[in-house]
Structure formats: structure tokens, C-alpha cells
Amino acid sequence: MKTALNHLLMFTSLLSLVACLTMLSACEKSENVTKTEANAPAESTSGDSRASTLNPSDKSKPAGKPDAPIRIASMIDKTGSANQTRTQQPGADSFKPIIERLHKSGGELSVGLIRDNSNRPLLRLRIDTPPTAPVKPNDDKEDYADVLAEKQDEYDKKLRAYKREYLAWEQETERRVAQFTTDLQPLLDQPANAKRTDVFNALFRADLFLAEQEVGFKEPAQKFILLNSDCKDNIGARAKKLTLRSDAQLLVVNGVGSIGPLERFKPKLFESLDAAMRYVVKEER
């Protein structure tokens, strides 16, 4: 009888030990999950491979600080001389690096054509700055348990609100990108056959877009005008009186290194559109 009682006591002690170990393991897992949630984006409902791009957490940046927004006006030469100067005609994929950067930082992309009359409305895509994840509170050893619990509850509320806000932002962003992509293709499909080249009106229109007062961004945007053109203007409109009010950087892309009459604007020259896009999306400047 005594032996059986001893065995029962040993068995009960063993069960208690297992229960304690299980509770400790569960607490550690819960703490790890909570730490991970602070930087986790809302789940994407689209299954899009862009999910990693849409993650607002960037390990290369301080927590809570997104990349600076960018605004870019891209003007594409659709004149006959573009063929002679080996000026690349972009496809929709050429704009993917810009759109991916806008997902991270927010900003605007506009696209227009350089033809015999380039002063025409631009196709525009705006992506708002993504929501910022809340910062998990530090565990202050001097705080009482009820104070720590209150801080954690407040953080959990902010995290849930952030996930809802992020999901709404993601869905709206995907809708805008899909519409922009649909509207962009007819512009890109136009042949490069215009008889004359109205570069200065294209530059005027791009600068007008970038000189607009910025609304909704948390910090000033970096601005770029990208002329995918040999810039050999033969219209002369605004040639002498045009000044750039937006303070945007001017980038010129063509296969012969031509900047036409744009020397006073001190453009940066690129041989390929891909190289110019890489320069624009560079996060540190």
C-alpha cells in the first residue's frame, strides 16, 4: 500500500512538472508572436506576389520611418526621330520599379507623350503613404504588473487598428495600380511617327504637375522629370521663357547622348531607361 502511494505521489509530481514546462513554453511562444506582430503587415487577400513589396516594415530603416515619397513625370518620345536616335520605347514592365517604390514610400507617377503637341493631360497614379506599424512598448522593470498590462492592451489595440488600416490601403492601392496599368497600355502602343518634336511643352507639362502643392504626404517628396527622348525640339514653344518651378531633377534618356537645347537645365544623361529608373528609386541620395 505504501509503495503504491509513493508511486502515485511520484506520478503526480511528474504531471505537475510537465504542466509547468508546458506553461513556460506557451508563454515564450506568446511573447515571440507578440514581438513579431509589431512588424507584420496585414494579410493580402489577393495572393499577389507583391505582398513582400507591400510590407511597410523595412529592416534597413529605423522602426516607424518609411522611405521618402517620390513624384516623377515620365515623358515618352513618340516622334520619328526617336527611331533614328535609338531612343528606347518602354513597355509597361519598365514602370514596375517606380510602382514598387511607390508601394513602399507613397508618391505619384505621371506619364505623357512627346509628339507634335505635347501639352496634353498626363496619365496619373497616386499611391498614399502606407500606414506605419505601432511600436511595441518597452518592458520597464520599474512598472507594476497592472501598468505593463495596460501598456500591452493599448499596443494590441493599435496593432489591430493598424492591420485594418493596412488592409484597406492595400486593397485601394491594388485597385489604382490595376486601373493605371490598363490606361497606360494604349499610350505605350502608339507608334513613334509624329513629324515634329514638341519637347518644351512636354517639359512644361511635367513641371506643372510636379509644382503642384503636395497634400497627404508626411514629408516633402523627391521630384524627377524623365524625358525619354533625344530632346531635339523643332517646335520652339516656350523655348526661351520656360523655367522649372518644381525644382525637379531632369533626367534624359536616349541612345546618342543628346540633350538638344536643354543644357541650361543641367540634365543627367542615361543610355537606358532601366538605368534611369534605378537612379530614381534609389532610397538614399
C-alpha positions in Angstrom: 0.0 0.0 0.0 2.8 2.4 1.0 4.7 1.5 -2.2 1.6 2.3 -4.3 1.1 5.6 -2.5 4.7 6.5 -3.2 4.3 5.7 -6.9 1.2 7.8 -7.0 3.0 10.8 -5.4 5.9 10.4 -7.8 3.4 10.3 -10.8 1.6 13.4 -9.5 4.8 15.3 -9.1 5.8 14.3 -12.6 2.5 15.6 -14.0 3.0 18.9 -12.2 6.5 19.3 -13.6 5.2 18.6 -17.2 2.4 21.1 -16.7 4.8 23.8 -15.6 7.1 23.2 -18.5 4.2 23.4 -20.9 3.0 26.7 -19.4 6.6 28.2 -19.7 6.8 27.1 -23.3 3.4 28.6 -24.2 4.4 31.9 -22.5 7.6 32.1 -24.6 5.7 31.4 -27.8 3.1 34.0 -27.0 5.8 36.6 -26.3 7.6 35.8 -29.6 4.3 36.1 -31.6 3.6 39.4 -30.0 7.1 40.7 -30.9 6.7 39.5 -34.5 3.2 41.1 -34.9 4.6 44.6 -34.5 6.3 44.5 -37.9 3.9 42.1 -39.7 1.7 43.6 -42.4 -2.0 42.8 -42.8 -2.6 39.7 -44.8 -3.1 40.2 -48.5 -6.4 39.0 -49.9 -5.3 38.9 -53.4 -2.5 36.4 -53.2 -0.4 38.8 -55.2 3.4 38.1 -55.3 3.8 41.8 -54.5 3.0 41.1 -50.8 6.6 41.4 -49.7 6.8 44.7 -51.5 3.7 46.0 -49.7 5.3 45.3 -46.3 5.7 48.7 -44.7 8.4 47.4 -42.3 11.8 48.0 -43.8 14.6 46.5 -41.8 17.1 48.9 -43.3 15.2 51.8 -41.9 14.5 52.8 -38.2 11.3 51.4 -37.0 8.3 53.5 -38.0 10.2 55.6 -40.5 9.1 55.0 -44.2 11.1 55.9 -47.2 10.7 59.5 -48.5 7.9 59.7 -51.1 8.8 60.4 -54.8 7.0 62.1 -57.6 8.0 61.5 -61.2 6.8 62.7 -64.5 7.8 60.4 -67.4 7.6 61.8 -70.9 8.0 59.3 -73.8 9.1 60.4 -77.3 6.7 59.2 -80.0 8.3 61.1 -82.9 10.1 59.7 -85.9 13.5 61.0 -84.7 13.2 58.7 -81.7 13.8 55.7 -84.0 16.9 57.4 -85.6 18.5 58.2 -82.2 17.8 54.7 -80.8 15.6 56.1 -78.1 14.1 53.1 -76.2 10.4 52.7 -76.3 9.3 51.5 -72.9 6.8 48.7 -72.1 4.6 48.5 -69.1 7.2 46.5 -67.2 9.6 49.5 -67.4 7.5 51.2 -64.8 7.5 48.3 -62.3 10.5 49.6 -60.3 8.7 53.0 -59.8 5.4 51.4 -58.8 7.2 49.1 -56.3 8.9 52.1 -54.8 5.6 54.0 -54.5 4.2 51.0 -52.6 7.0 51.4 -50.0 7.0 55.2 -49.7 3.9 56.7 -51.3 4.1 59.2 -54.1 2.9 59.9 -57.7 3.8 58.8 -61.2 2.6 60.5 -64.3 3.1 59.6 -67.9 2.8 61.7 -71.1 3.8 61.6 -74.7 6.2 63.8 -76.7 4.6 64.4 -80.1 3.9 67.4 -82.3 1.8 68.9 -79.5 2.9 67.7 -76.1 0.9 70.0 -73.9 -1.8 67.4 -73.1 -3.2 65.9 -69.8 -1.0 63.3 -68.1 -2.0 59.8 -67.0 -1.5 59.8 -63.3 -1.1 57.2 -60.5 -1.1 58.3 -56.8 -0.2 55.9 -54.0 -0.7 57.2 -50.5 2.0 56.7 -47.9 1.5 53.2 -46.3 0.3 53.1 -42.7 3.0 52.8 -40.1 3.0 49.9 -37.6 2.8 50.8 -33.9 6.0 50.4 -31.8 5.8 47.7 -29.1 6.2 49.2 -25.7 9.4 48.5 -23.8 9.1 46.4 -20.6 10.1 48.8 -17.9 11.2 46.8 -14.9 10.0 49.6 -12.6 6.4 49.4 -13.9 3.9 47.4 -11.8 2.2 44.5 -13.4 -1.0 46.4 -14.0 0.8 49.2 -15.7 2.6 46.8 -18.0 -0.7 45.1 -18.8 -2.3 48.5 -19.6 0.6 49.3 -22.0 0.3 45.9 -23.7 -3.5 46.3 -24.1 -3.0 49.8 -25.7 -0.4 48.4 -28.0 -2.7 45.5 -29.0 -5.5 47.9 -29.8 -3.2 50.0 -32.0 -1.9 46.9 -33.8 -5.4 45.7 -34.6 -6.3 49.2 -35.9 -3.1 49.2 -38.0 -3.8 45.9 -39.6 -7.3 47.1 -40.6 -5.9 50.3 -42.0 -3.2 48.5 -43.9 -5.6 46.1 -45.5 -7.8 48.9 -46.7 -4.7 50.8 -48.0 -3.5 47.6 -49.8 -6.9 47.0 -51.5 -7.2 50.6 -52.6 -3.6 50.6 -53.9 -4.1 47.5 -55.9 -7.3 49.0 -57.5 -5.4 52.1 -58.5 -2.5 50.2 -60.0 -4.7 47.9 -62.0 -6.6 50.9 -63.5 -3.4 52.8 -64.2 -1.9 49.7 -65.9 -5.0 49.3 -68.1 -4.9 53.0 -69.1 -1.2 53.0 -69.7 -1.0 50.4 -72.4 -2.8 52.4 -75.2 -0.3 55.2 -74.6 2.7 52.9 -74.9 1.2 51.2 -78.0 1.1 54.5 -80.0 3.7 54.4 -82.8 6.7 56.7 -82.8 5.7 58.5 -86.0 4.9 62.2 -85.2 6.5 64.5 -87.7 7.6 67.1 -85.2 9.0 67.1 -81.6 7.4 69.4 -79.0 9.9 69.0 -76.2 9.4 72.2 -74.3 5.7 71.8 -73.9 6.3 68.3 -72.6 8.8 69.7 -70.1 6.3 72.5 -69.2 3.5 70.0 -68.6 5.8 67.7 -66.4 7.0 70.7 -64.4 3.4 71.9 -63.9 2.5 68.5 -62.5 5.4 68.5 -60.1 4.9 72.1 -59.0 1.5 71.3 -57.6 1.2 71.7 -53.8 1.7 68.4 -52.1 -1.1 67.1 -50.0 -1.3 64.0 -47.8 2.4 63.1 -47.6 4.2 63.0 -44.3 7.3 64.7 -45.7 8.4 66.5 -48.9 8.7 64.3 -52.0 11.8 63.9 -54.2 10.9 65.1 -57.7 12.0 63.9 -61.1 11.3 64.7 -64.7 12.3 61.8 -67.0 12.4 62.7 -70.7 12.8 59.5 -72.7 13.7 61.5 -75.8 16.6 62.8 -78.0 15.2 66.3 -77.0 15.6 67.7 -80.5 12.8 70.2 -80.2 11.7 71.7 -83.6 8.6 73.5 -82.4 10.1 76.2 -80.2 7.1 76.8 -78.0 8.2 78.2 -74.6 11.9 77.6 -75.6 13.3 80.8 -74.2 10.9 81.7 -71.3 10.5 78.3 -69.7 11.8 77.9 -66.2 11.3 74.9 -63.9 9.3 75.9 -60.9 9.2 72.4 -59.3 12.9 72.2 -58.6 12.8 68.7 -60.0 15.8 66.8 -61.2 15.8 66.4 -65.0 16.8 63.1 -66.4 17.3 62.5 -70.2 17.4 59.0 -71.8 18.5 58.3 -75.4 21.0 56.3 -77.4 23.1 59.2 -78.7 23.7 61.3 -75.6 21.7 64.3 -77.0 20.2 66.9 -74.7 19.1 69.3 -77.5 18.5 72.8 -76.2 18.1 71.7 -72.6 21.7 72.4 -71.4 20.6 75.3 -69.1 18.6 72.8 -67.1 21.7 70.6 -66.4 20.1 67.3 -67.1 21.6 63.9 -66.1 22.1 61.7 -69.1 21.3 58.0 -69.3 21.8 55.5 -72.1 19.0 53.2 -70.9 15.6 53.7 -69.3 16.3 50.9 -66.8 19.4 52.8 -65.5 17.4 56.0 -65.1 14.6 54.1 -63.2 17.2 52.6 -60.9 18.5 56.1 -60.2 15.0 57.3 -59.3 14.1 54.5 -57.0 17.4 54.7 -55.1 16.4 55.3 -51.4 19.4 57.3 -50.3 20.5 60.3 -52.3 
